[in-house]
Amino acid sequence: MSTRFLVLYWFARNDEAIDEGARLGLAVPKAVGTAVVRNRMKRKLREIFRVCSAELPQENDYVLVVRPGLAEAAESRGHEWLTERVEEILGKAAA
């Protein structure tokens, strides 16, 4: 799945760790910004995923790829806007 600022991949797990719940991997390329900006974006995305992960199939691993421009848009529009964008793409995966 992809949106303007995010790309989501998900993979079924075949191991015994399914009881742990959904897991998240993040890819935030250097084109997104400096190390400070990338790490801030990762912290925000992890927190949003933690809140939203209960609605996802728990037997999958998820990889969220950030596209350039998301950090600036999230900074100017706020945390609620970023949460809506992540919920939008996770909702597509849950369907």
N, C-alpha and C positions, 0 to 999 in steps of 0.2 A: 504494500500500500504506500501511496505517497501523496503528499500535499505540497503546497508551495514551499514550506520551510522544513518539513520532516519526511523521512522515509522510514517505514517500519517493515522489518522482516521478522518472521516467527518460524520456529522449528519445533517439531514434536520431539520430546525427550524419550529415550528408550531405556533409561537407567532407573535405579531404585530410588533416586532422589526426587521423585514426583511429589512426595509428601511435603517437600519444602515449599512448594508453591511456585508461582511464576517468577522467573529470573529475568533481569534486565542487563543488557550490554549496551554501552553508549559509544558512538563514534562521532567525535567532534573534531573535524579537520582544522588545520592551521588557518584556512581561509576564513573561518568564523571570527577569528580575532586573536589577541595575545593570549598567553597562558592564563592570565588572570581572568579574562573574559570566558575562555573555554572552561575553566574549572568552575566558575560561577554558574555557567549554563548547565554543567553536569550536576552540580548540587541541586539546582532547581528542578531539573528533569527527574532525578532520583526521588526527590520528595513527592513530586506529582505522581510518579509511577507507584510509589508506596501507597498513596491514598487510593488510586484508581485500580490497583491490581486485583482487588477482590472480585471485580466484575469480569475478569478475563479467565479463559480456560487455564487452569493451574498446571496442566501437563506440558505446557509450552515454554520455550525460551524466547525472549524478544530482544531484538537489536534495533535500537533507535539511532538513525543517522541524521545529524543536524546539517542543514544546508546553510550556506552563507546568507546572511541577512537576518537570521532569526534573533541573534543577540541584540542587534540594534532595535528591531521591532519589539522585542519583549521589554527592553529597557524603556522605550518610549510609551508603550501601551499598558504595561503593568503585568503583574503576576496573574491576575484573573484571565487576561487575554491569553497568556501562555498556557494556562491550565485548560482553557477551552480548546486550543489547538491540539494539545496532547490528548485530551478526552475525545476529540473528533477522530483522530487517527486510531486510537485504541478501540473506539466504538466500532470502527470498520473492521478491525481484526476480530472482535468478539462476535460479530454477526455471521 
